[in-house]
């Protein structure tokens, strides 16, 4: 009952066999009257496809039940790259499309992040989280209604990207995730296959990531990896404002040569009134002073680690407090106004 297909599989996060519609191409998948799903190609992220640009896949229609909606769907199995293990789809395309996730790893297709992380920051932007109902009948009805919508009508396509999602996004493949799993016989001291064993011979490390559950990952609840990423976001990806409330100046460093005042102002005036912008061409930096502290904090929160000027990613920090006039006069090398970056 299985067939093999071979061909290029590097068409991006939503690679797949396509069918023409009024609005362009889409991944071809159909659901019969019993609710069973039949598809031509899986919805996969680039990591799960592996580093080999040509992938040979085994395909079996209605070969397994979806781990979420328990409806039979077309299962695909392939070797994820030259050094990767064999992987398979675990959820149907209807469920994967509803959450905009890969059918295998269940990470978001756009940002490469767990669903819990993506939903948290999209809700802060005014987005709507999709949650499946508990009953089987209600869940099937919800999936059918979502199947009628186009990609542009799904909640995840209506809200602009949160700045933190841009900072945390994993835009390059992480092939380490495709490595072989640990051999359970080796852990018990009973593996006798030696170097021929396709699994890794090492002891599990344990820790907070040792107990990850597929359904929790899909629903975005109690995901230990998501908790780790959000903790990292709070500790490393957030620019803490200075205690001195009088500081309303932001420092922008690493500007491209020839950057004009207007190019800098265009990125900051949308947050509120800008009192002044002081360009320092010799040091390739600028100091932006806002009239109100709240406006400066909003700009720092939105632009930290994502600000790009003239096609170059620049550094954003808080400016140092202005030194008293007497101190500035006695100093032999003062920088004036905002003396530098905090």
BELCOR-V376143 format. One record per residue. N is the residue number from 1. RES is the residue in one small letter. PHI is phi in radians with two decimals (NA if undefined). PSI is psi in whole degrees, -180 to 180 (* if undefined). NEAR is the number of other C-alpha atoms within 10 Angstrom. Layout:
# BELCOR-V376143
N_RES_PHI_PSI_NEAR ; N_RES_PHI_PSI_NEAR
This chain:
# BELCOR-V376143
1_x_NA_3_8 ; 2_x_-1.89_148_11 ; 3_x_-2.21_157_10 ; 4_x_-1.99_139_12 ; 5_x_-2.25_142_11 ; 6_x_-2.33_136_10 ; 7_x_2.98_175_10 ; 8_x_-1.13_136_12 ; 9_x_-2.29_44_21 ; 10_x_-2.17_59_18 ; 11_x_-1.83_21_12 ; 12_x_1.73_-171_13 ; 13_x_-1.12_-32_20 ; 14_x_-1.90_45_21 ; 15_x_-1.10_147_19 ; 16_x_2.94_164_20 ; 17_x_-1.11_142_17 ; 18_x_-2.08_152_14 ; 19_x_-2.22_138_12 ; 20_x_-1.33_135_10 ; 21_x_-2.21_-178_8 ; 22_x_-1.11_-29_5 ; 23_x_-1.81_12_7 ; 24_x_2.17_-151_8 ; 25_x_-1.65_152_11 ; 26_x_-2.50_162_16 ; 27_x_-1.22_128_18 ; 28_x_-1.37_118_16 ; 29_x_-2.67_142_19 ; 30_x_-2.33_149_16 ; 31_x_-2.10_126_14 ; 32_x_-1.42_-178_8 ; 33_x_-1.17_-22_7 ; 34_x_-1.42_-6_8 ; 35_x_1.59_6_14 ; 36_x_-1.43_139_18 ; 37_x_-1.82_135_22 ; 38_x_-2.20_126_21 ; 39_x_-2.33_162_23 ; 40_x_-1.69_-27_17 ; 41_x_-2.75_147_22 ; 42_x_-1.39_162_27 ; 43_x_-1.65_108_24 ; 44_x_-2.30_152_25 ; 45_x_-1.48_165_26 ; 46_x_-1.16_-30_24 ; 47_x_-1.11_-47_20 ; 48_x_-1.19_-27_26 ; 49_x_-1.17_-31_26 ; 50_x_1.63_177_27 ; 51_x_-1.51_-4_19 ; 52_x_-1.47_121_16 ; 53_x_-1.19_-12_12 ; 54_x_-2.10_125_14 ; 55_x_-2.12_130_19 ; 56_x_-1.76_123_16 ; 57_x_-2.05_144_21 ; 58_x_-1.68_134_17 ; 59_x_-2.25_134_22 ; 60_x_-2.40_116_18 ; 61_x_-1.19_132_18 ; 62_x_0.97_38_17 ; 63_x_-1.46_-17_15 ; 64_x_-2.77_160_18 ; 65_x_-1.50_144_18 ; 66_x_-1.13_137_23 ; 67_x_-1.22_-12_16 ; 68_x_-1.84_-57_17 ; 69_x_-1.72_-2_16 ; 70_x_0.95_26_14 ; 71_x_-1.68_141_17 ; 72_x_-1.08_142_20 ; 73_x_-2.57_172_27 ; 74_x_-1.32_121_25 ; 75_x_-1.69_141_27 ; 76_x_-2.09_141_25 ; 77_x_-2.37_137_16 ; 78_x_-2.74_166_20 ; 79_x_-1.64_120_20 ; 80_x_-1.44_75_25 ; 81_x_1.64_174_20 ; 82_x_-1.14_-35_9 ; 83_x_-1.94_7_15 ; 84_x_-1.56_169_21 ; 85_x_-1.57_173_17 ; 86_x_-1.31_135_14 ; 87_x_-2.20_163_19 ; 88_x_-2.57_158_19 ; 89_x_-1.32_142_24 ; 90_x_-2.05_-18_22 ; 91_x_-2.24_157_29 ; 92_x_-1.32_166_30 ; 93_x_-1.21_-29_29 ; 94_x_-1.10_-45_21 ; 95_x_-1.21_-42_21 ; 96_x_-1.12_-41_23 ; 97_x_-1.18_-36_18 ; 98_x_-1.10_-36_20 ; 99_x_-1.75_-4_24 ; 100_x_1.00_50_23 ; 101_x_-2.19_164_28 ; 102_x_-1.21_143_29 ; 103_x_-1.24_-13_27 ; 104_x_-1.89_-57_21 ; 105_x_-1.56_-16_24 ; 106_x_1.14_22_25 ; 107_x_-1.53_152_23 ; 108_x_-1.04_137_24 ; 109_x_-1.29_-24_25 ; 110_x_-1.55_-41_18 ; 111_x_-1.91_-13_19 ; 112_x_1.22_28_25 ; 113_x_-2.05_159_22 ; 114_x_-1.07_153_24 ; 115_x_-1.04_-39_25 ; 116_x_-1.08_-39_25 ; 117_x_-1.19_-48_22 ; 118_x_-1.06_-47_25 ; 119_x_-1.12_-36_21 ; 120_x_-1.06_-47_17 ; 121_x_-1.40_-29_17 ; 122_x_-1.22_-33_21 ; 123_x_-1.15_-33_13 ; 124_x_-1.16_-25_10 ; 125_x_-1.53_2_14 ; 126_x_1.65_13_11 ; 127_x_-1.37_175_18 ; 128_x_-2.10_128_16 ; 129_x_-1.49_134_18 ; 130_x_-1.58_120_14 ; 131_x_-2.15_130_13 ; 132_x_-1.35_144_17 ; 133_x_-1.28_163_12 ; 134_x_-1.38_-32_8 ; 135_x_-1.37_151_8 ; 136_x_-1.14_-43_12 ; 137_x_-1.14_-46_9 ; 138_x_-1.11_-37_12 ; 139_x_-1.16_-44_16 ; 140_x_-1.11_-41_16 ; 141_x_-1.12_-42_12 ; 142_x_-1.11_-40_15 ; 143_x_-1.16_-40_17 ; 144_x_-1.13_-40_14 ; 145_x_-1.18_-39_10 ; 146_x_-1.22_-30_16 ; 147_x_-1.14_-24_18 ; 148_x_-1.36_-17_9 ; 149_x_-1.48_150_11 ; 150_x_-1.42_167_10 ; 151_x_-1.04_-35_16 ; 152_x_-1.28_-14_9 ; 153_x_-1.63_-7_11 ; 154_x_-1.31_146_18 ; 155_x_-1.01_-32_16 ; 156_x_-1.31_-7_21 ; 157_x_-1.84_0_12 ; 158_x_-1.72_-15_13 ; 159_x_-1.95_138_14 ; 160_x_-1.16_157_11 ; 161_x_-1.20_135_16 ; 162_x_-1.27_139_16 ; 163_x_-0.96_-36_19 ; 164_x_-1.17_-34_23 ; 165_x_-1.12_-37_20 ; 166_x_-1.13_-36_13 ; 167_x_-1.26_-39_16 ; 168_x_-1.49_-18_19 ; 169_x_-0.97_136_15 ; 170_x_-1.77_99_13 ; 171_x_-1.60_-9_13 ; 172_x_-1.97_150_10 ; 173_x_-1.06_146_15 ; 174_x_-2.07_82_14 ; 175_x_-1.23_-14_17 ; 176_x_-1.05_-25_11 ; 177_x_-1.20_-16_15 ; 178_x_-1.62_2_21 ; 179_x_-1.12_159_15 ; 180_x_-1.07_151_16 ; 181_x_-1.41_167_15 ; 182_x_-1.28_137_15 ; 183_x_-1.28_118_19 ; 184_x_-1.22_-29_16 ; 185_x_-1.20_-35_13 ; 186_x_-1.16_-39_18 ; 187_x_-1.07_-35_13 ; 188_x_-1.48_-4_9 ; 189_x_1.32_26_9 ; 190_x_-2.10_6_10 ; 191_x_-1.39_125_13 ; 192_x_-2.02_16_10 ; 193_x_-1.59_-13_11 ; 194_x_1.03_-131_10 ; 195_x_-1.22_-16_9 ; 196_x_-1.39_-8_7 ; 197_x_-1.23_127_12 ; 198_x_-1.34_-5_13 ; 199_x_-1.79_163_18 ; 200_x_-1.35_137_14 ; 201_x_-1.73_85_18 ; 202_x_-2.73_160_12 ; 203_x_-1.51_144_12 ; 204_x_-1.11_144_12 ; 205_x_-1.50_-20_8 ; 206_x_1.27_-150_8 ; 207_x_1.59_-174_8 ; 208_x_-1.20_-21_12 ; 209_x_-1.62_7_14 ; 210_x_-1.28_-26_11 ; 211_x_-2.05_78_11 ; 212_x_-1.80_133_13 ; 213_x_-1.97_137_13 ; 214_x_-1.07_-46_17 ; 215_x_-1.17_-36_14 ; 216_x_-1.12_-39_14 ; 217_x_-1.10_-43_20 ; 218_x_-1.19_-46_24 ; 219_x_-1.37_-13_20 ; 220_x_1.26_44_21 ; 221_x_-2.38_134_15 ; 222_x_0.93_40_14 ; 223_x_-1.59_115_23 ; 224_x_-1.12_-33_20 ; 225_x_-1.18_-40_19 ; 226_x_-1.11_-40_20 ; 227_x_-1.09_-39_17 ; 228_x_-1.16_-42_13 ; 229_x_-1.17_-41_16 ; 230_x_-1.20_-34_19 ; 231_x_-1.14_-40_12 ; 232_x_-1.12_-37_13 ; 233_x_-1.10_-40_15 ; 234_x_-1.22_-35_12 ; 235_x_-1.52_-37_11 ; 236_x_-2.02_-24_10 ; 237_x_-1.82_8_16 ; 238_x_-2.02_129_16 ; 239_x_-1.50_111_18 ; 240_x_-1.38_129_14 ; 241_x_-1.28_153_18 ; 242_x_-1.20_156_15 ; 243_x_-1.19_-31_7 ; 244_x_-1.22_110_9 ; 245_x_-1.22_-12_11 ; 246_x_-1.36_-14_11 ; 247_x_-1.37_119_20 ; 248_x_-2.24_20_25 ; 249_x_-1.89_136_30 ; 250_x_-1.94_142_25 ; 251_x_-1.83_131_22 ; 252_x_-2.08_117_23 ; 253_x_-2.02_161_19 ; 254_x_1.36_31_15 ; 255_x_-1.23_146_24 ; 256_x_-1.12_151_16 ; 257_x_-1.05_137_12 ; 258_x_1.46_12_9 ; 259_x_-1.15_132_16 ; 260_x_-1.67_162_13 ; 261_x_-0.99_-41_12 ; 262_x_-1.11_-37_9 ; 263_x_-1.11_-37_11 ; 264_x_-1.27_-44_20 ; 265_x_-1.07_-36_14 ; 266_x_-1.05_-25_10 ; 267_x_-1.55_-13_14 ; 268_x_-2.06_-22_20 ; 269_x_-1.20_-21_14 ; 270_x_-1.19_-19_11 ; 271_x_-1.48_-23_16 ; 272_x_2.75_-174_15 ; 273_x_-1.20_127_14 ; 274_x_-1.69_122_19 ; 275_x_-1.32_-44_13 ; 276_x_-2.82_156_13 ; 277_x_-2.27_122_17 ; 278_x_-1.96_115_14 ; 279_x_-1.56_139_18 ; 280_x_-2.18_83_12 ; 281_x_-1.03_-36_14 ; 282_x_-1.10_-31_7 ; 283_x_-1.80_6_11 ; 284_x_0.93_46_15 ; 285_x_-2.50_174_22 ; 286_x_-2.64_154_24 ; 287_x_-2.09_123_25 ; 288_x_-1.92_119_22 ; 289_x_-1.90_125_24 ; 290_x_-1.68_160_24 ; 291_x_-1.33_-32_14 ; 292_x_-2.16_147_17 ; 293_x_-1.16_-40_16 ; 294_x_-1.06_-36_14 ; 295_x_-1.18_-42_20 ; 296_x_-1.11_-40_24 ; 297_x_-1.15_-39_20 ; 298_x_-1.13_-42_13 ; 299_x_-1.13_-43_20 ; 300_x_-1.13_-40_24 ; 301_x_-1.15_-39_17 ; 302_x_-1.40_-32_16 ; 303_x_-1.83_-9_20 ; 304_x_-1.07_125_18 ; 305_x_1.24_3_21 ; 306_x_-2.22_-1_16 ; 307_x_-1.27_126_17 ; 308_x_-2.22_126_14 ; 309_x_-2.21_127_17 ; 310_x_1.09_32_14 ; 311_x_1.36_7_9 ; 312_x_-2.15_135_11 ; 313_x_-1.31_126_15 ; 314_x_-1.98_165_19 ; 315_x_-1.59_139_17 ; 316_x_-2.21_126_23 ; 317_x_-2.51_169_21 ; 318_x_-1.37_144_24 ; 319_x_-1.35_158_24 ; 320_x_-1.30_153_19 ; 321_x_-1.07_148_19 ; 322_x_-1.22_132_16 ; 323_x_-1.29_150_15 ; 324_x_-1.03_155_9 ; 325_x_-1.05_-41_10 ; 326_x_-1.12_-39_8 ; 327_x_-1.20_-41_10 ; 328_x_-1.14_-36_16 ; 329_x_-1.21_-36_12 ; 330_x_-1.44_-15_9 ; 331_x_-1.40_137_10 ; 332_x_-1.47_-16_8 ; 333_x_-2.47_60_9 ; 334_x_-1.43_152_14 ; 335_x_-1.77_0_12 ; 336_x_1.27_178_12 ; 337_x_0.44_-102_17 ; 338_x_-1.74_108_24 ; 339_x_-1.20_-6_17 ; 340_x_2.77_-164_22 ; 341_x_-1.64_143_17 ; 342_x_-1.31_*_13
